[in-house]
């Protein structure tokens, strides 16, 4: 069962994907975005069979928390680089939370699953980040396009411009132009 949110409890997110998709990069960028505003940030990474395309999950908490792991039914955001990993991790979401998924549409979910998410007030945002990244000339950059999409959707606890600045500052010189294109592909106008 998904829990409701007390607005004084801080902010929690789960980032999910499979090995090689950049789950850890996305989590690091979210953590840097939060740290730039001050306050406490905790992260934890759970590596499955990452080298063989297995599950990789990161937990991120912003606020006064004792431990880094997000409990089931407590996440404000599920950011999933893979639709299958989204399905496996929906249980982390609280009622009224948001899920941003690398998928062209909600067709990866059964009608029953779509109804269950809607009944819990989950905001489902599907973005074809893989297609956007390929169109931007950087097929391996779906993680950054999806992150920009989440920022543009307003589901993060800090401004999109703050995260964009952090991402571009953290980008090596050889990646700045590509990362700028990926950001614009995922979050136009952000």
HELIX and SHEET records of a PDB file:
HELIX    1   1 UNK A   23  UNK A   35  1                                  13    
HELIX    2   2 UNK A   50  UNK A   52  5                                   3    
HELIX    3   3 UNK A   83  UNK A   89  1                                   7    
HELIX    4   4 UNK A   90  UNK A   92  5                                   3    
HELIX    5   5 UNK A  106  UNK A  108  5                                   3    
HELIX    6   6 UNK A  111  UNK A  119  1                                   9    
HELIX    7   7 UNK A  129  UNK A  135  1                                   7    
HELIX    8   8 UNK A  139  UNK A  141  5                                   3    
HELIX    9   9 UNK A  142  UNK A  152  1                                  11    
HELIX   10  10 UNK A  160  UNK A  170  1                                  11    
HELIX   11  11 UNK A  176  UNK A  186  1                                  11    
SHEET    1   A 6 UNK A  41  UNK A  47  0                                        
SHEET    2   A 6 UNK A  55  UNK A  62 -1                                        
SHEET    3   A 6 UNK A  11  UNK A  18 -1                                        
SHEET    4   A 6 UNK A  75  UNK A  80  1                                        
SHEET    5   A 6 UNK A  93  UNK A 102  1                                        
SHEET    6   A 6 UNK A 123  UNK A 127  1                                        
END                                                                             
